[in-house]
Amino acid sequence: MQDDDSVPCEWFGTSRAALIEKLRRLADDLENIDRQPDRISPEVTMHSWTHGKRMVPCLIGVPTGHPKIGDGKPAYSSELFYLDKERGIARTLSRWYRLGTRAAPGYWDARWLKKLGASGDSY
């Protein structure tokens, strides 16, 4: 593997420097989660959320206040590193989320099946 940014897929679609910076911010946030709980003030809220899995754990839901996703559009987050249901917060690779209403188990499965026009238990 090359030790530069010339192969973008090796760095999850971003530059090496940007990935390192994201990971440092994530590590700092996780290290300080209990030391500075009042400083956590997510700008993005995930409504109708549930814990999902891509190839990594993530949030699935309807974000509001996200800098790149329009309000009200279903989405899934980047990799989930921290989830505190009692405090209503989660930390993904990219950002903090405030947790809004939680979706019922199977909510998103049923919506995706309906959208795909599938009937039955498998995709």
Residue pairs with C-beta under 8 A, 6 or more apart in sequence:
1 7
1 10
2 10
4 16
5 11
5 15
5 16
5 17
8 14
8 15
11 18
11 19
12 19
14 22
22 93
22 94
23 93
26 81
26 91
26 93
29 82
29 91
29 96
30 81
30 82
30 91
32 39
33 40
33 82
33 91
37 87
40 89
40 96
41 96
42 89
42 95
42 96
42 97
42 98
43 65
43 95
43 96
44 63
44 64
44 65
44 66
44 67
44 95
44 96
44 97
44 98
45 63
45 64
45 65
45 97
45 98
45 99
45 100
46 59
46 61
46 62
46 63
46 77
46 90
46 97
46 98
46 99
46 100
47 61
47 62
47 63
47 64
47 100
47 101
48 61
48 62
48 100
48 101
48 102
48 103
48 107
49 59
49 60
49 61
49 62
49 97
49 99
49 100
49 101
49 102
49 103
50 59
50 60
50 61
50 102
50 103
50 105
50 107
50 108
51 57
51 59
51 80
51 83
52 58
52 59
52 60
52 76
52 108
54 76
56 79
56 80
57 79
57 80
58 76
58 77
58 78
58 79
58 80
58 92
59 76
59 77
59 80
59 83
59 90
59 92
59 97
60 74
60 75
60 76
60 77
60 103
60 108
61 74
61 75
61 100
61 103
62 72
62 73
62 74
62 75
63 69
63 71
63 73
63 75
63 97
64 71
64 72
64 100
65 71
66 75
69 75
74 108
74 111
77 90
77 92
77 94
77 97
78 92
78 93
78 94
79 92
79 93
80 90
80 91
80 92
81 91
81 92
81 93
82 89
82 90
82 91
83 90
84 90
85 99
85 102
88 98
88 99
89 96
89 97
89 98
89 99
90 96
90 97
90 99
91 97
112 123
113 119
113 123
116 123
